């Protein structure tokens, strides 16, 4: 028997004695610090790629 209602299903019926209506805010992925860190790293990576590409394109445009 899983304790704490971690059944692996998103909208499982609450067990007897757990009146949460199947909602578990602790499972919200967007509130996780790891998710926030990965999102920030992804944004920084995209910005870095954009800067490198813009630099490359501007150099090619100046040379032509």
Protein Blocks (a to p, Z undefined) as FASTA:
>chain_A
ZZhhinopabbccdehiaggopafklpmklpmklmmmmmmmmmmmmmmmmmmmmmmmmmm
mmZZ
